[in-house]
Amino acid sequence: METRPTLQEMFDHLHKHPEISWQEANTTDFIVSILEKTKAKVKRFEDFPGLVAELGSGQPVIAIRADMDALWQEVDGTHKANHSCGHDAHMSIVLETLFALEEKQSALGGTVRFIFQPAEETMEGAKKMVEKGLVDDVDYLYGLHLRPIQELRTGQFAAGIKHGAARFLEGTITGEDAHGARPHLNKNAIELGAEIIQMINNIHLDPMVPHSAKVTSFHSGGKSTNIIPGSATFSIDLRAQTNELMDELTGKIEAIIDAVSNLYGASVEVNLKSDAKAAVLNDDAVTYMERGIERAAGPEALNPVIETTGGDDFHFYTIKRPDLKASMLAIGCDLQPGLHHPQMAFDHKVMPEASRILVETVMETLGEG
């Protein structure tokens, strides 16, 4: 058998060759080149990057999902693709998990499917996987994510991550330009925007459920100071800890947009850019992962399920397949300064341990699932 790269070598390669959402072609090629040295059955997607690999056969079917894409951001003064969310680590850990489970293939008693998913950062990749039918026959689905130091320290793990819902809206205001001396002839896009921002700030929903709504960008006007601009574009970021509250929050935004549009007699339109659902964790999946943590890292490493206002499209799988039993491994690694920070760094020595946890979780699930 050909020599396989070590976990650290796989990480180093993926970290040095980041690719943004829907452009993970070279990342896919690299993973395929590694899997060709295993007994796994590999299938690439014809119309976009990503792949699926399988070990074993029959039921039950256990799936492990690894996200692939990097972020586009400014790093040391240069805009470029950058793995600042840990997806390079996720892929490496899952590949190492496949290697270990291959050694146990005769004892699997079911199928283990490895989903290497593109475009998590745009909240679109999981939808494509569902459309491809990749989880139609899956009984249990497991994911993983590095956690910031504020949530877990190195060597600490949790058997679930309760992400909140995240919804991103893009809007346009179409009023009418006018000379600065004739404001009565104008429908001022900046005034409309200010009204929208103020009304969003005055939204009050259940204070016991974390949520927020804020305008994160607003662009209007040009270089001339004597022209009152009639058009603008803006973005809104919505967060809520439950899907129900997210729908209520979105309804408030829609009502605000309609009210401002009618009041000023201008066109204000808002469109959905991306949508991530809040987590729906399964008790059985959490239990199997807790056992996996205890077996691989010891009882002292097990922490309660993490609750965070961040989002992940992993939870779209369970929204589309409500009977799918899923949970996500939270990996403590002293990650600083934070996820999505251009200088994000973490303790690499947790990666082998995280892989062992996934192996034990799969074996626990196949033994009783």
N, C-alpha and C positions, 0 to 999 in steps of 0.2 A: 504494500500500500504506500502511495506517495506521502511524503511528509506534509502534515497539515500545519498551517500557521498557528502560533500561539494566540491566546485571547488578546494579549497586549499588542501583538503584531497586527492582528485584524483591526483593533481599535486605532492604532497609529495610522494605518493606511486610510481608514474611513475618515478619521479626523483631518487628515491632510488633503482629502479630496471630497469636500462637501459639495452637495448639489441641492438646489432649492426645489420646491414642490413641482411635481410633474416633469422634472428634468433629471431624475435619478437614474439615468441610463447607465452611466459608468459604475455607479454603485451596484446596480442590478448585475452587471457583467462580473463585477468582482465577487459578489456573493455566489453567483452561479459557478464561477471558476473554482471556488472552494467546495461547493456541494458536489461537483463532479467527482471529487475524490472520496465521496461517501456512498453509502447504499441508499440514500434518500431518493425518492421519486420527485423530480423537479419539473415545475410547469411555469413558464413565463407568460405574461400577458401580452397579447398581440398589439393592443391599442394604447398602452401606457406602461410606464416602468413598474417594477415590482415583480414578485414571484411568490409561489407557494411550493413548499417541500413537505413530503410525508414520509413517516416511518410507520411500520406495522400495517395492520389491516383490520377491518371489521369494526364493530361497535364495542364500547362507546368511542366517540371521536372527541379528542381533547385538542384544542387549538391554542397556540401561543402567538401573539401578535407583537411584531417589532416595527416601529415607525422608522422611516428612512430619511426624511427630508431635513435639510438645514434651513437656516434663516438667512435673509439678505439684510445686512446691517453694516454700519460703519465700524471698522476695526482699525485702530491706530491711524485714523485719517483716511482710510480707503474703504469704499463700499464694496462688499464682496459676500459670497456665501460663507456661512460660519456655523459650525455645530455648537451652538450655545444652549441647546435644550437637552443635550444628552442622547440624541438619537443614535449617534455613533456608538455610544456605550451600549444602548439597548440592542442594536444589531449584533454587536460582538458577543454580548452575554447570551443571546438566543442562539447564535451559531455554536457557541461552546456547549450550550444545553443540548443541541442536536447531536454533537459529537458524543456526549456522555450517554444519551438515550440510545444512540446507535449500538453502543456496547451492551445495552440491556434489551435489544430488540426482541429477542426470543421470549422475554418475560413480560412484554408490554401488555398483551391481552386486549388490544384495541389499536386505534389509529391515533398518532400524534401528528397534527398538522401545524406547520410553521408558516405564518403569514407575514411576509415582508411587505408592509403597506406604504405606498407613497402618500405625499400630500396631507400629512396630519396638520401641518401648520395652517393650511387654508381651510381646514375642517371639511374637506371634500373626499379624502382618500377612503375613509371607512364606508361611505355611501357607495363608492365604486366596488368595494369588496363585497358588499351586500348584494348589489346588482349582479355581480358575477356568480352569485350563489355559493360563495365560499363558506358560509356558515349555516347553510340550509340543513345540513346533517350533523352540525356540531352540538355536542351536549354541554361541554364546559369550555369557556374561553378565558384565557389568562393574558394579562398585559403586565407591563413593568414601567417604572419611571424613577429616575433619580430625584431625590428631594433636597431642598435647600437646608442649610445648617440650622435654620430657625425651627424646622419641623423634626428632623432626625439627625443625630450625630452618626459618625462612622461606626459601622457594626450594628446599628439598630435597623430593624425592619418592621413594616406593618403589612397586614394581609389584605388591605384595601385602601383605596383613595377615593373619597367622596368629593369628586370635582363638582363645581357648580356649573350652571348653564351659562353660556356666553353667546351673545348675539351681536353682530356688527351690521350697522345700517349705513347706507350712503344716501345723501340727500342733495337735491338741487332746488334753488330758489330762482324763479324767473319773474322778475318784476319789470321795471322800465327805467332806463337811464335818464338823467336830466342834468342840465347845467347847474352848477353849485349855487347860482343866484336864483334858481327857480325850483325849489324843493317841492312846491305844490304840484308840479308836473311829473313827479317821480314816485315810484314805488321802491323805496330804499331797501335793498337786500340786506344791508348791514343791520338796519332797524328790525327787520323781520327775524334775522338770526339772533339778535340780542333778546328779542321776545321769546323765541324758542328756548334759548339757553336758560332764561330766568324761569320759565314755566317748568322746564325739566328739573331744575333745582328745587322746585316746590312740590314735586311728587312725594306723596307720603303713603307707603304701604306697610304691611306688617313688620314692625321693628324687631320681632323675634326671629325673622328669617333674613339672613344677610343678603343685601342687594344694593345695586348702584346703577345710576344712569348718568352719563356725562358726554358732552360734545368734545371730541378729541381732535378735530381739525375744522377750520373754517377759512375759506379763501374767497375774497371778493375785492373788486377794484383793481386799478392798474397804477401806473406811475403818475397820472395826472391828478392833482389834488382838487381840481375844480370840476370834477365829474362825479356826480352821485351815482354809485353803481346800482344797477337793477338786477344783477345776477350774482349768484354765489353757489359754492358747493360746500358741503359739510359732512362730517362723519359722526356717528353716535356709537358708543360702546356701552352695551348693557350686560349686567351680571346679576345672577340670582342663584340662590343655593338649591332651589327646586324648579322643576320644569313648569309647575303650576304658577308660581310667582313670576317666572319669566314671561309667560303668556299674559298675565295681568299687567306687568310692566310695559310690555309691547303695546297693549291696548291703550294705555295712558299716553304713550308716545304718539300713536296714531290719532288720538283725540286732540292732542296739542297741535299736531300738524294741520289737521282739518280746521281747528279754531283760528289759528294764525292766518292760514290761507284765506279763510272767509272774511276775517276782520280787515285784512289789508288789501283784499281783492287781487292777490298775486298767486301764482302757481307755486306750490311747494310739494315736491314729490320725494318719497323715501322708498328705497329698495333694499331688500335683504342682500347683504354681501356674503355672510357666512353664519352658520348656526351650529353650536355645539350643545349637546344635551347634558343635563345634570346626571350624575352617576346613579345607577340602580344596581346595587350590589346584591349578590345572592348569598344567603347565609351558608349554604353547603360549600360553595366555592371559597368563601372566606375561611371556613373551618379547615378545608383541605390545605389551603395555603398557610394557615397558622401552624398546622402540623408540619408542613414542609419547612417552615422557618425554625421550628423547635428541633427538628431532626438534623437540619443542616448547620444551624448556627447556635443552637442551644436556647432553652426557655428564656434566659436573660436577654436575648436579642429581640424578643417579641414585644411590640408596642401596639397600642390601640389603633384602630382604623384612623387614618389621617383625613381631616376635613379641610378643604381648601377652596378658595374662591376662583382659582384657576380653572381652565377648561381643557378638555381633550376629546377628540372625536371618537375615541375608543368606545364611549358610551352610546354612540349611535347604533352599534351592533345590537344592543339589548333593546333599544327603542323599536327597531325594525323587527327584532325577534324576541318578543317578551318572554318566551319560555327558555331562552338561552341563559345558562347559569354562568355568571362572569364575576371576576374581581381583578384587581390590579395590584401588583407588588410594589410597595413603597420602599425605596432603597436609601438608607442613610449613608452619606458619603462626604460629610463636611463640605457640601457644595457652597461655594462663595464666588463673587458677591451675590449672585442670584441667577435663576433661570432666565435666559434671554439676554443676560448681560454679555457684552462682547468679550469680556475677559473671564467668563465663567470657567471655573476650575473645580476639580473634585478629587477625592482620594481614590486612585485607581485600584487599590488592593481589595476593594469590596466587590469587584466584578466577578472573580471566581466564586466567591461565596454566594452572590446573587444567582449565579448559574446553578450552583448546587441546590439552592432553595427551589428553583423551578423544576429541577430534576425530581426532587423529593415530592414536590407538590403534584407533579404528573403521576408519579408512582402511587401516591396516596389516593388520587382521584380514580385511577384505573383499578385500584384494589377494591374500592367501595362504590365508585360512581355508577 
